[in-house]
Amino acid sequence: MGIVSGFLSFEKSMGETLTRLLYYLGIIGIGWHAISRFWFWLTYIDNDWDTALWGMIRTPIGAIIALLVLRVVAELVLAHFRMDKSLHDQVTGRAAPPKVD
């Protein structure tokens, strides 16, 4: 029951956990798509080898760019959740007061 009650309670935000989960699923999806596109271009060599060669060169570059964009978007979403938590703590008085030197 502990896992279910922890999952259903609103004491802890699930935004960061879901962002990380979607990030890892995005990596798997981009990898799967890149492998399938590379396989397509590899089997297309018999029809038009120069187009297939450019496709095989373009596929890993596109996958790297997609991974970079996915990482930036995930970092932006996580930064939003961190700012939201920080502002919530300041408004509710849970934030530690600043240290005076």
Secondary structure as GFF3:
##gff-version 3
##sequence-region A 1 101
A	DSSP	alpha_helix	2	8	.	.	.	ID=ss1
A	DSSP	alpha_helix	15	43	.	.	.	ID=ss2
A	DSSP	three_ten_helix	44	46	.	.	.	ID=ss3
A	DSSP	alpha_helix	49	92	.	.	.	ID=ss4
###
